Each structure stands twice: as C-alpha cells, then as structure tokens.
Amino acid sequence: MRRKLIIVSNRGPVTFARDGSLRRSSGGLATALRSLLRTHDVTWIASATTEGERRVGGETREHVADDGSKYRLHLIGHDPQAYDWYYNVVANPMLWFAQHSLWELAYTPKVDAAFHRAWRDGYEAVNAGFAAAVLDALDREPDAAVFFHDYHLYLAPRLVREQRPDAALMHFVHVPWPQPDYWSVLPREMRSAIHEGLIANDVIGFHTDRWRRNFVYSARELLGEDVTGQTVTAPISVDPAEFDELAESEAVLAAEQEIVAQRPEHLIVRVDRTDPSKNIVRGFRAFELYLDAHADMHRRVGMLALLDPSRQEIPEYAEYLAAIEREARRVNDRFQQDGWKPIDLQIADDFPRSVAAYKQFDVLLVNAIFDGMNLVAKEAPLVNQRNGVVVLSENTGAHAELGEWALTVNPFDVEGQAAAIGAALTMAAGERRRRLEAIRAHVREHDVNQWLDTQLEALERVAATARS
C-alpha cells in the first residue's frame, strides 16, 4: 500500500556539490531507504551538511531519484557550531562508541563541561530543529507517518509528540543496543532523555531480537517502563533488483575488469568504512596469521580492502585510519615479494568498485566488533560470481539471519579468524555453492520492502489498538 511517509535522518539520499550537482549518498542507511522512494509518497528531512546543500536548504523542494521516483527533500541548515557539537562530539563518537561497546572505560569517555555544553547547545538544539521541520511537514501532510532514523535523533520524537499527540511516529535504530549498564557512561539525565525520546514513538524498530531485548531491559531499568508492545524486530535489507542492475552497469564492469586483471588466484575482500567498530586492524592481523601458517599460499592469495574514509574530523576516527594504514604496511613489508603485496588497501568512496569486488570475492571477511546489521554481508552474495564464502562476526545483526550459511567468527579471536579464512579457501566447491545460494535466496525473499512493511504493520496494529 502506497503511504505518505516523512523520513527523518541526519543524511539525505543525495549530496549536493558546491556547483549544485548531485550524487547519491554513501552509507547503508541512505542506500536502504532509497528504495522507499519508489513505493511510497515521501518527504525526506535531513541535515544540510555541505556548502552546496546549505545554499538550497530551508525549503522543501521536489526531486527526482535516479530511477525516476519523485519525492520532496527538505534540508535543514543548522547553526554550524551547533551541528559540530551534535555530530562530532555527541553522536560521534559518544553515542556511536557507547552503542558499539568501543569505549576503554578505564580511560574514556570524559564527560566534562565541554561535553555538557555540546549536549545542550548541540545535540538538544539540532534535535529541536529536526522536530520543528517535522511539525511543519505534518502541517502540510497531517495523515503522514513520521519515520525517524538512528542515534542522531533520539530526542526529536518526544518534542514532536508534545505538539502532535495523535501523530503516527516510528523510529528505527540502525545500531546495536547495549545492555543497561553500558549507558552509565552518560549522566542519568542524558541517558534518561534518550530513552524517553525513543518511547515517545508508537513503534521502535531494531534489527535483531538481541538488540530489541536489550532496549526493553534498558527502558525498564532506567525509566521503570515496559515498552515490549512498542518494539518490533525488523532486519533491514537491500533491494536485490538494484544490485542486479548495478552489477551490469558500465562503471562496475570497468572496475571489475581492473580487479580481474590484478587479482591473485584466491581473493579475500572486505568493504568497510574506516570505523573502529569494523575491526579492520584485527582482520589484517588474522590474515597475517593465515600467511604465517600457509607459506604455500604466498603469491596465490591476496586481500582487497576497499575502505570508505569515515568521520575524519573526529580524532578517534583519524587515529584508527592511521592504525589501519600502519598495519597494512607492516604486513606488506613482511610478506611482499616479486611484485606481490598480500594486502591491497584502497581508501576511497567508490561504490562501483565495491560492487565489482563483491562479484569477485572468494572469501568475504566481515569481522565487526559489533554491528547493528552490516549490509555488506547481504549485498555481496547477491552479485558474487565465484561461489564466495562469507566469514561473519557473531556480533553483527546479519549473523542472526545468515549465520547458518556463513563461517562464524568471534571478532576478538584473530586465531579463529585466520582458521576461518583457511577453512573458506579450502571448502569444497559444492558446499561453497550451497551456502552462497542459501544466503542469496534469503536476501531476495527478505528484502528492504519486507523490512518497511513489518514496521508499518506494527504501526497499524498500534493505531488499531488506540482506536479500539
């Protein structure tokens, strides 16, 4: 059923350059939500984050997606200082690190006067700006359902609810939800505000039962509220048709030709953002252990690491990128010979090359420390042409769906990851094919439209209960 939706996210579906030209936004959230433009009447509210976007911000404008789908886009031009505090101090790294269990609690984080100011004048202020834009959109489309997204916008739903008690609100949390004790890195008033903001929604969605149960437990511990009936498990997915088309696009075929020309006999692929949660350094160390134990595979196997530089304005992310580069250099210096480098590290925002690598992997390494879902584990098998094997962290949301057909690894166990790489490379052809085809069939059946339908059905159930 085609429905009026107001999508609210920090990042929009497209990015405006200085000259006004457009390109598709990168990142799993924007990729997944783009398919909704074809099936629903969408107004999308997002932040204006570039100079080009700030020039067109402040108004709701009609746009046409690549596939011809029409939608309305409203970009909010936040105060630059407020946005910096909101994004680079509170949302990232504080909330992101808390929800991915990344803080070294003996040393970090430090909630000082500067952080309190960033929360008040940044996170609270920007969320208030989002809430105002939503209220304006509801004035124009009062029967639209509002669909908030992720950790950037935890406070906005309560602000909207206070002004529109009857509005249909839902919020999807794309990141893991830790157990209640981990929220003690934040002062009580802040962690309570986060939970109060979320439970102002009619429906709160999570990728897995694991994350949903943790949230229910948190709300009970922090607020004394039982919110079981408001929560839903809805694993996000992708649009298989989009990847079928991408796989045969001119840009992907050109990138694939380059990869094929340079690839060794066996190719291990990882596609990630340069985010500490992705566990890239341990992945390189695991590959080093594999090479240590398999001298016969030197010059026959290589790892192609395609990494999108992420949040380099934030010290923790810049330091992690430097650690990635150091580790790749160390492993290469140790093993390279006669023009063979075991790790081909490429740092760029190049989605066509990523899809080309998806087609060519023999082993896909996804060893995240924690991940709400990880769409790479779903995207790559759809287009792979080599009966590739997925090596998958047990702490990814994708593992709840795909673990039966992947090789499961603990993200901290580099010896275990090295063994999984070896098992994947020596797996019998028939077994490789069976596993890949099972993942592919699951993703095609449980696509992004099912993800949205699950939440809209939950929203309808809540509305029906309220009416009765």
Secondary structure, DSSP 8 states (H G I E B T S, - for coil): ---EEEEE-SS-SEEE-TTS-EEE--SHHHHHHHTHHHHSEEEEEEE--SHHHHHHTTSEEEEE-TTS-EEEEEEE---HHHHHIIIIIIIIIIIHHHHTT---TTT-----HHHHHHIIIIIIHHHHHHHHHHHHHHHH-TT-EEEEESGGGSSHHHHHHHH-TT-EEEEE--S----GGGGGGS-HHHHHHHHHHHHTSSEEEESSHHHHHHHHHHHHHHH----GGGEEE------HHHHHHHHTSHHHHHHHHHHHHH--SEEEEEEEES-GGG-HHHHHHHHHHHHHH-GGGTTTEEEEEEEE---TTSHHHHHHHHHHHHHHHHHHHHH-BTTB-SEEEEES--HHHHHHHHHH-SEEEE--SSBS--THHHHHHHH-SS--EEEEETTBHHHHHHTTTSEEE-TT-HHHHHHHHHHHHHS-HHHHHHHHHHHHHHHHHS-HHHHHHHHHHHHHHHHHHHH-
